[in-house]
Amino acid sequence: MINWQAIAAELRHQGLTVLDNPQQCQKLSLDYFHFSPILTAQLQDKRGDLAVFARSEANILMIASLCVKYKIPLTLRGAGTGNYGQCIPLEGGIILDLSQMNQILCLEPGRAVAEPGVKLATLDKQAQALGWEIRLAPSTYQTATLGGFIGGGSVGMGSVNYGTIGDRGNLRSARIVTLQDSPQVLTLEGDATQSLLHAYGTNGVISQVEIALAPCYPWAEAIVCFETFPMAITFADVLGNSSGIVKKQIAVHAHPIPQYFTAIAESLLPAHQAVMVILSDYDQRAFQDLVQVHQGTVTRYQPQGKGPNLLEFNWNHTTLLARAVDPSLTYLQVFYWDLDTVQKLHQKFGEEVMIHLEFLRINGRLIPAGLPLVRYTSPERLAEIMDIHRELGASIANPHAYTIEDGGNGQINPNQLALKKEVDPYGLLNPGKMKSWHS
Ligand code: FAD
């Protein structure tokens, strides 16, 4: 039986900020798991017992030592914007909030080194002042942290060029704090960092990160409307493969999804599909020519930074905005691989599954993936919808599961498990999220 008052006192004695009020602990225990009706039922009552804020690697080492000494579960938290309950403690214990560990340690052409709690938008803004920018950013990048993106995210703006955070070269090195008998700091470089990606903070506390940067362009945001779905997806695909037009974001929203975007209603046409693009303003003419060839209507074109941020209508912000209008909606994460499969699924489900595409590179090849909106009726129908997607050739990363394995391809990357065995021998980091650890 753990004496939480004594633990809190011990942490405070070390100069750390500790929250033990149940309301505050509840707030810091949860994330955006409620996009999934399945996860809501499974996770809504889960809570940490204490929340602690780290301001330095030395603080993390101190907290890690205490957790090992008393065998306390430790769940890490950045901004808590994950979608699968990644930072929800299943077995109570301490929540370690890293959002105050947010220093940028080095910014130079091509690379940045920062603490895990830095907000991606802050890092991006400072890099842009040097003519560089972050290669990949989730649509939550105004609030999400660098450590949280590595531990729980995968793709976003920039994926049309740089693929996923797991593509070799995007993450260059990381320092992690271990939960061994004597916690220590390890440096992982190159391929060794892969074990940390999407590991939900189960195999080390990331205390410092080095990422690659991309050259920055003067970006413009565009919306192009199309009368038919085939016209919209064909345009998006051709644009994605137009090497002479520099871009970092292409999304397609099938009718009736645009009706949920009330903040930009004046830039949308009734009963049309909307393609949203972030492109280099230098390529405006080439872009307009391509739109004309495909008989689209440009309803918005403006430099990035003016008006609502277009990124915040894409990726899982689409789901956020749609659910604000109709909370019964949920979503899937789909790799369609080709336009034929997109078309088949569009015809199969109609408005039960409203197609929202995001183009991204997988192993260098541009593919249509996406986060379609689903009119939820029951767990059984949701499972059936996923099965039909697979039967028709798509792959699903199930967002209605809270373990690494069930949210992925059913298996753990053996290197992730091996790293956990080395750095977390007592299984204290986010217990229950790496299924293979318990089997
Ligand atoms: P958290 O949610 O706090 O943490 C995520 C995971 O990382 C947790 O398991 C946590 O334990 C672990 N973790 C946190 N810090 C560390 C650390 N220092 N060391 C080790 N592990 C750590 N995701 C995308 O990939 N692309 C998107 O475009 C995208 N869009 C989204 C839109 C909306 C509206 C929402 C709600 C979510 C979206 N997400 C997206 C999911 C999420 O916002 C991102 O993955 C984000 O990068 C998570 O960052 P965070 O700081 O909130 O992490």
Residues whose N, C-alpha, C, O or C-beta is under 5 A from the ligand:
A	BS01	FAD	D31 Y32 L76 R77 G78 A79 G80 T81 G82 N83 Q86 C87 L98 P116 A137 P138 S139 T140 A144 T145 G147 G148 F149 G151 G152 G153 S154 V155 G156 Y200 G201 G204 V205 I206 W315 N316 H317 L320
